[in-house]
């Protein structure tokens, strides 16, 4: 049985779905590295409305997280994969953190949660003290819920900072008062154009120096950094200069296999959005590392890079659409609807290619279900598969 899929050039191709999906996997967390999947949220398609704001299907959302924990992966909660700043407001994110942290405790799963400043009104200037206060509110909530915080990049700070000194002041204030070491997240403008010039410089070399200065002044308060610049060379340079004990969690969804495998002296842990759709493979790769088999990790992860680069193709911030599509095709949720209508952010040929690639990697547990859902999606768009 084959299915006709649309291509970006306007032509059609015939694709025969696979019949050998990856077998289910249940394992403990890896000990050689920390692997976190930045997990997506499942919208409630019957309750969501522009007036009511984002409505999350809590049971389906938490069920997906339980699936990640069962495979030994940690969960990075309420971050950009969960549509922070792209449909998910702070009130909903705060509830997401509370529920997910409680669920993590109940199953013994690892969790970190994003703390930012998105409760501040957009498009209005905010002085550094107000930005710090917004961060403090979210940091306190995350730590009260029992989770480690990821200090996310702030649009408000990027818009109002007069220079590097404002970043040093705000982050210094937060790190001095955090109850436990945090993860610092440098998210590049390819993920969010409003973050251009973060750390007070558009020149990445100068921005890197400010970033490293923040860490050097408070090394005991930094568990690690998450670098999301899609620049493997820069990540390698930064991780070589980190103080002892500070981890580098790669956020590079283009070069993660080589960065996790390391160069023989330094290696990255991982906190990745792409681990959401490729979780069964990522979990197996983590187990390979625990066996000391770096080559096995590359054998598992290298074939997934083509899918990752497709999902994260420009405009990169819309990668979440492909992530949710694959969760639906895999049977992990009952619909392909996203908070803020983001399910319409990618073209039909883009989604068809994501389906084909995921199927080829064995990521769709029930190929017949995935094919039927892909046919349904094509029909909804008015094209016959």
N, C-alpha and C positions, 0 to 999 in steps of 0.2 A: 504494500500500500504506500503510495507517495502523496505528497501535498505540494501544490504549486505556490511558490512564494514570490512576492514582488521584490525587485531589485531597485537600487537607487537610480539606475539609468532608465527606468521605465519599462524594462523587460521583465519577463517571468522566468523562473527556474523551477525545475522539479527536484524535490528533496524527499528522500526516503528516511523516515525517523529510525533511530536506533532501537535496539531491543535488549541492550545490556546495561541498564543503569547501575550506578554504584550501589553496592549492598549497604544496608543500614549499618551505622557505626555508633557504638557507645564506648566511651573511654574517659579516663581521668585527665585533668589538665596536664599539659606538658610541664616538665620541670626545668628543661634546658633554656626555654624562652617563654615569654608571655605573649600569647596570641589573643587579641581582642577583635571581635567583629563589631563594627559600628552598625547597629541593627535598625531596620526601617520600622515605621509604625503602620498598622493596618487601620485604614479609615472605616468608619461606619457609613456605608453609602446611603442608608435610609434616613439617617438623622442629620447628616451634615448639611449646612445651609450657610449662605453668606451672612444671614442675620445671627445665627447661633454661634458662628465661628467653627473652628475645627472640632470634629467629634471623632474620637478614637474608639475602635472596637477593642476594648481592653482585653477580653479573653483571647481573641485571636492574636493580639500583639504580644501578650505574655506567653502564649503557647509557642510562638516562634522563638522567643528567648529561651524557653525551656529546652527547645530542640538544640539550640546552640550550646547551652550548658551541658546537655547530655553527651555532646561530642567533644567535650573537654575544652571548648573555647570560652573565653571571657566575653562579656557584653560591654560595649561602649555605648552608653545610653544618652539619649537626648542631645545628640550631636547633629551634624548637618545631614547625615543619612536619614535621620528622623525628621527632616524638613524644618529644623530650627532656622528661623528667618525666611522660610519659604512656605508658609502656611501654618506652621505650628507656633502658637503664641506661648508666652512664658507661663501663664496659668495652666495650660495643658501640659507643658513640659514639666512643670513642677509636680503635677499629679503623676506623670509618667515616671519620673525619678522615684517618687515615693512608692509607687506600686512595684516597680522593677527592683528596687533595692530590697523591699520586703520579700519578693519572690526569690531573689538571689540568696538571701539568708536561709530561706526554707529548703533550698536544694543544695546549698554549699557552693554556689557559683560565684565566679569572680565578676565584679562590676566596677566600672568607673562611669562618672556622669558629667556631662557638660554643664559648666557654669559660665554665664555670659552677662550681657547687659541688655538683652532684647526686650525688657519691660519698659525701657526708655522710649519716649515718643520719637518716631523716625522723622528725619528731615528738620529737626530742631537742634541747635547747638547745645551741647551739655558740657559744663566745665569739668576738668579732671576729677574734682571732688565728688561730683554727682555720678560720674562714671564709676569711680571707686565704690561709692555707696551701693550702686546697682549690682556690681560684682559681689560685694559683701553679702547682700541679701541672698543671692543665688548660691554663693559658697556656703553660707550658713545653712541653707536648706539642704543642700547636698550632704554636708557633713552630719547634720542632724539625722538624716535618713540612713546614715551608716555607710555611705559610699565615699570613695576617693574622688576628688574633683579634677576635672580637666578644665583649666582656665582657657576658654575659647577666645579667639580673636574677636575684638569688639568693633562693630561698625561705628558706634558712637565715639569711641576713642580715636579711631582712624579719621573721623570727620573733624574732631575738635582739637586734637593734639597739636601744639605749636611746634613740637620737635621731639627729639629723643628723650629730653628731660621729663616730659609728661608721661611717657611710657615707663621710665625708670621709677617715677614717683608712684604711679598707680600700681604697678606690679610689685614694687617694694612694699607698699602698704598691705597688699593682699597676702604676700608671702610671710610677712612678719606675724600676721594674725591667724594664718591657717592652722587648724588643729593637727593636721597631718600633711606629709609631703604631697604636692599636687603634680599634675602633668601640665606642662605648658604647650599650647597648640598654636603653631604658626601656620595659618591657612592662607594660601596664596590667592592672588586675584583671579586666577583661572577658575577657581571654585566660587569666588565671590568678588566681583569687580569693585565693590565698595571697600575692600580691604587693601587696595593698592597703596603703596607707601607705608605699610605697617612698620613699626619700630622707628618711625620718623624719617625714613629714607626710601626713595624709589630705587636707588642703587642697592642691589642685593648684597654686595660686599659690605657696605656701610651698615645696612640693616642687620646683617649677621653679627657684626661686632656689638651692636646694642643688645641683641638677643642674648649673646653669650655673656655680656656684662650683667644682665639681670640674673642669670644663673650663677655666675661667679660670686655675686654679692650675697646669695642666699642658697648655697648648694645643699644645705641640710633640709631645706623646705621644698626641694624639687626631686620628686621620684623619677621623673623622666620628661622627655620632650616628644612631641608629635610634630613631625615636619611634613607638611603637605604642599610641596612646591613642584612636584614632578620633575625634580632635578637631582638625579642620583649622585652626581659629583659633589654637589653642595652638601647633601646629607652626609656623605662619607667624610668630608672636611669637618663638618660640625661635630659629628660623633667622636672624632679623634681628639677634639678639644674640650670635651665635656669633663667636668670634675669626676673623680672616682666615685662610683656608685650611682651616678645619674644615667638612666637608661635612655636610649634613642628608640622610640617607637616609630617605625617607618609609617608614613601616611602616603607613600608614593605608589599609587595604583598602576604605575607603568613599569616600575623596576623592582618590585618587591622581592622576587626570588633571589636575585643576586645580593640585595641588601640584607635580607634575613640570613642567607648562607654565610655572608661575611667574607672578609679578606684574609683570614688567618690570624688577625690580631684584634679586629673590632667587628662586631656584628650588630644588626638591629633586631629589636623585638618588633612587634607589629600591632598596629591599631588601624584597621583598614575597612573602608566601605565595601570593597570588593569581596571581603571575607563573608559578607552576608549571603550573596548568591553562590559562592564556591566553598561554603563551609565544609561539606563532606571531604573535599580535597585538602583544604587547609588543615583540617583535623588530622588527616593522615600524614601530612607533611610535618606537623608538629611531633607526631610519634616517631617519624624517621629521625628527626633531630635528637630525640631522647635516646635513640639507639646509636647516636654518633654518625649517622649516615647523611652527611650533607649532600652527597650526590643523589641520594634517594629523594631528598627534599626538592632538588632542582628537577628531577624527573617528574615529580608530581606537579609542581607549581609552574614550571616553564610553559607547558601547553595551555595554561589558563590565561596567559598574558594577552593573547589575541582577543579573548572575550573581554578582559578588563579594559584594554585600550579602546575597544568598540564601545563599551558602556560609558566610558569616561571621555569619549571624543568631544571636541568642542561643539556647542557650549558646554563645558565640563559640568557646570552646576546642575545640569539636567540628567546626570547619571542615575539619579534616584528612580527615574521612570523605568529604566531597564531593570533595575533591582527589583522593583515591585512586580513588573511583568513576570519575571522568572519565578518569583515566589508564588504567583497565581498559577502559572503553568505547572509548577512542581506540585501543586495541590496543597500548599501551606496556607492558603487563604482562598475564600470563595468568590472573589471578584477582583477585577482590575480597575479599582477606583482609588484615587489618592486625595489626601488633604489638599485643598487649594486647586483642585482640578489639574494637578501636574501630570496625570496620566496622558494628557494630550500634548505634552511638551516635546515628544519625539515623533518622527515620521513612521508611517507603517513599514516601509522598507527597513528602517533601522531596527524596529522591534522584531521583524521577521528574521533578520540576521542574528539578533541576540538569541532567539529561539533555536535557530539552527546550530549555533556555536555551543550553547548550553547542552543541547541534546547530544552533540558529538562528544562532549566531555562526560556524559553519563550523569548529569546533574538533575535530570527529570525522572523521579522515581517511577512514574507510571507513564511511559511514552504514549500510550493510547489516549490517556486523559489529556496530556499536553497537546497532542495533535488535535484532539477534538476542540480544545479551548482555543488553539491557534486558528482553526477553521472558523470558529464562532467570531473571533476578533476580526478576521477578514470580512466575514459576512456583515458584521455591524458597520464596517466601513464601505459597504456596498460593492465589494468585489468578491467574485466567486473563486474559491480555492480549487 
